[in-house]
Structures are given as structure tokens and as C-alpha cells.
Amino acid sequence: MSSNLSCAVCGTKTNLLRCARCKTRIYCSKEHQRKDWPNHRRECAQLALALDKQSPKSGESSILNSLSEDLSPHLDFDKTSTEKALKSAKTAMPISGENIIHPKKSVVKDFPEISFQQNPWSAKGHRKDLDEICRNVIGDMDAYGVCVVDNFLGEDKGKAVLKEVLQLYDKGVFRDGQLVSSRGSGDLKTIRGDQIIWIDGKEKSCNNIQQLISQVDAVVMRANRMTNNGKMGMYNINGRTKAMVACYPGLGSHYVKHVDNPNQDGRCITAIYYLNLNWNVRENGGLLRIFPEGWLGDKVADIEPIFDRLLFFWSDRRNPHEVQPAYDTRYAITLWYFDAKERAEACRRYEKERHS
């Protein structure tokens, strides 16, 4: 930082940190930020609101306004928080269950090869360019381990997907999300409060969800096959889960900090598509906060679950994350993509344990 900046509390000009919410107030330590918070609270909210209006351009892959530089005024951030998340990772996002996996003799039966005959954005006049999106995904995943693509389907197609999700929810087919371990299941809602259903896209009245899945598949598979594709090239992605459609029904429903794939089950990329129209995270909550392992300082990635936003991040221990309490109904669709080698090894372990 330049020499004209100083801590708002003591005036020191070294080892400075920036308020993650308003990006304006400067401190030399978390202790001084907490001390100043009663004075800064109202100003912080006003400055943050002005910052929100500086949104990324349509169609850009961006983590602008998503990466907090150092401290969060509303987060009691603990230096050991990532370590704690990893230690508790066994109660994280499972893939077992009748809707996801019962490995038998063939991985292919449950996770077929993904292949595409054509670019889904090749239609005349379509505003998206698949290669450009893929290059942005490759660059952001290399640099941050996280990538945000806004306006992914466009308003009309996004609303068509949302309509199908709302119809599914109205049918009462969603069920409470589960944990890897059944121990402590009585306290399930204190860990995860979402309701979910698994969709393969072939169900009746899910045509638009199927199209969304195909679009996301195209991005992941194309990025995985491109030349000079950085960390994406470290994987051989040949399969994925079904789509998990999730609803957080408000009333403070949340998901505590967890890791999607802490135990090498094969998942390498998490993709989440958000369906929340006119979402204001300060009123509605539901923020996804990622704590990327290995980042310098107390940096986090704050992802607002806004309509037609697609998020990618590495599924393993590099990205502990949480869904903060939601106070309005919050919808998302998640896909997990598998690395062929790690997935095959996980299935072999499963078979060995099953027969032991």
C-alpha cells in the first residue's frame, strides 16, 4: 500500500489490511478493526452498497466484488478456520445414496462418458462464445481456484430453468440433504438446512434443466481438452454426478463450513448455477463464502447467489466453503465432475471395503 494510507485506529502505516466489505477503511490488525467496527458500521454499509453498483460486464468471467482483500467486518475470522474445516470434513457434502452412486462392476454405468457433437453456442446470433468462456475459466481457476461466469444462459433461458425448479419444489419431491455419517443426525439442521432432489435431465418437464446441464458440460469438457489449459489439464474428466437441485427455504437455513471432496472420491470440479431473481445478500443472506487454502492473509471469496450466475471451484481440500444463513428461499443447481483416475481408485477402495 502507498505511504499515505494508515490504520484508522492508531495511524500506523505498515502491515496494513483493507476492510473486505467496503474496500475503503484501513487497519493494521483484526483487533483494531473490531475496535473500530461500532464507529465504522454505518459508513461501511453505505460504501459497500455503492460498490455493489459497480457490477461486472454482461457475460464476463469475473471474481470482481467477490474476493475480499483481507478482513471481513462481520466475520470473526480465526487463523485456524481452514484447518478446523478440514478436520470436520467427514460430515461434508456426500455423494453416496440412491440418487448418486452405488458402484458395482462398472463406473461407466453410473458415470457415463461425456461427449459433445457440437458447440451448444454455435447457433447463429448467439451472444456467447464457448472458447472465450473456457479461457476465462482456465485463467481464473489457475489464479484463484474459483471462477464466476455471470449471465450464463441469458434471462429467458434462466427463467425457464427456474420455472422447472419451482414446479419440482411445488410437487413436494425435495428431501432434506444428508451427511456422510449418520452420527449426530439429530442435529442435521444445525449443519445443513437445504432440501434437495437429484436430476439426470431426462425427467419429464425438465428439458430446460437438461439444456443447462449440457451447457455446463460443454464448458468443463472443452476447457479440459484445450491446449495450454493450466491446472485443468491435470485431470482427465470423463464423468460427473447427476444435477443436485437444492433449496434453502429461508428462516436462517444454512450449510456449515465443509469440503465437497475431502477423501479423494474422484470429484475435481464443483459447478453451481444460481437461480435467485432480485437477490440482495444484505437482506436475503445466503452468501457462499469460500476459504481458499493457500491464499495469503485472511482472504476469502464471497459469492452472491444471484440469478443466472455460474460458479466453478476445485472440489477438494483447497476450497472449504459455507452457505451463510438464508432468510428467503434460495435455489441452486450443482454438478460435480470426476477425474477418471481418482474416481477409478475410489471405486476400487469401495469394492475392497464392501467385500472385506
Buried (B, 14 or more C-beta within 10 A) or exposed (E): EEEEEBBBBEEBBEEBBBBBBBBBBBBBBBEBBBBBBEEBEEEBEEBBEEBEEEEBEEBBBBBEBBBBBBBBBEBEBEEEBBEEBBEBBBBBBBBEEEBBBEBEEEBEEBBEEBEEEEBBBEEEEEEBEBEEBBBBBBBBBEEBBBBBBBBBBBEEBBBBBBEBBBEBBEEEEBEEBBBBEEEEEEEBEEBBBBBBBBBEBEBEEBBBBBBBBEBBBBBBBBBBBBEEBBEBBEBBBBBBBBBBBBBBBBEEBBBBBBBBBBEBBBBBBBBBBBBBEEBBBEEBBBBBBBBBBEBEEBBBBBBBBBBBBBBBBBBBBBBBBBBBBBBBBBBBBBBBBBBBEBBBBBBEBBEEEEEE
